[in-house]
């Protein structure tokens, strides 16, 4: 399984970016997807989760109302629309997925990871 993330860049405060994550090579029919970020010198932070079945997307409090996770199941693509970006959003952003029924909101449960895409928000 490969996850290919893209869409990062250098933007100014208040700008928007759209991250994409394309999944290829999967052999399972359902999977949960998450975006995780890691700022320099900080621990990884779960940003948004898109469950495969039914449940509503989840967001960490600091991005609620600004970020939107979406998915096209047929294209095996997940997006993270990021609006009203702030300097504190600066981080490497990773897409991750899991194909089991383990809890959604624990980073360690995600066992497939893409490479990070860097988002830098200048003040």
N, C-alpha and C positions, 0 to 999 in steps of 0.2 A: 504494500500500500504506500502510495506517495501522496503527499500534500504539498501543493505549490502555492505559496502565498505571494502576493504582490500588491502594489498600490501605495506603499509608503513614500514619504518624501519630506521636504522642508517646506513648512507653511508658516503663516503668521497667525497670531491669536485671532480667533473668530472665524478662521477659514474652515473649509471642509475637505475631507479626504474619504475615499471609498476603497477599502481593502477587499481583495478577492482571495479566495482559497479554492483551488481546484483539486478534487480528489480523484485519483486514478489507481487502478489495479486492485480495487477492493473485491473481496469474494463473499462478503456478507451483505445482506439485503437492507439492513437498517443500522443506523449509527447516530449517535448524538455528537454534536459539534460545538466547539467552544473557541472563543478568542481569549488568549492569555497575553498579558504584557509584562515586560520586565524592564524597569528603568535602571539606569546605571547605579550600582551599589545597593539595589533594593531587591526584595524577594519577588518572585512571580506573583502576579495578581490575576485572578479570574475576572474577566471583564464582561463577557456575555456568553450565554449558553442557548443553543437552539436544540431542544429535544426533538427526536425523530417522530415520536408519537404524541400528538394531542396537546401536551402541556404548552403553556405560553412561554415565550422567551423570557430569560432571566437576565438582569443587569446588575452590576455592582452599583451601589448608591451614587458614586461619584460621576457616573456617565448616564444615569437615567434622564430621559428627556433630550439627550444630545446624541446618543449612539443608537443605532438600530441594526440588529442582526437579522439577516434574511437568508433564504435558501431556495435553490432550484433543485429539487430531488432528481429530476430527469437529467440535468446537466452536471450533477455532482459538484455543484458550486455553492459556496457560502460567502456572503458578503458582510462587511461591517461598515455601515455608513456612519461616518463620524462628523458631526456638525459642531459649530461653536467651540472649536478646539482651543484648549488652554495649554500653557507651558507645562503644567503638571501632567498632561497627557503624553509628553515625550517619553518614548520607550521603544524597545523592540516588541513588535506584535507578532504573536504566533497563533496559527490555527491548529487545533487539536481535535481528535475524535476518539470515540470509543464505541465498541459494538456490543457491549454487554449491559446488564441491568444494574450495574453499580451506581452509587449515588452520583447525581449530575454535578454537584457543586464542590467536588473535591478534585483538585488539579491532578493529584497522583493517580486518579482513576483513568485518565486519558492516556492511552498507550500508543497513539499514532500522532506524530508531530510533523509540522512543516518547518521549513527554515524561517527565521524571523524576517520581518520587513520593518525597517526603521522609520518611525514617525518622529519628526522633530518639529516642535512648535515654538517659534520665536516670540518673544514678548515685545 
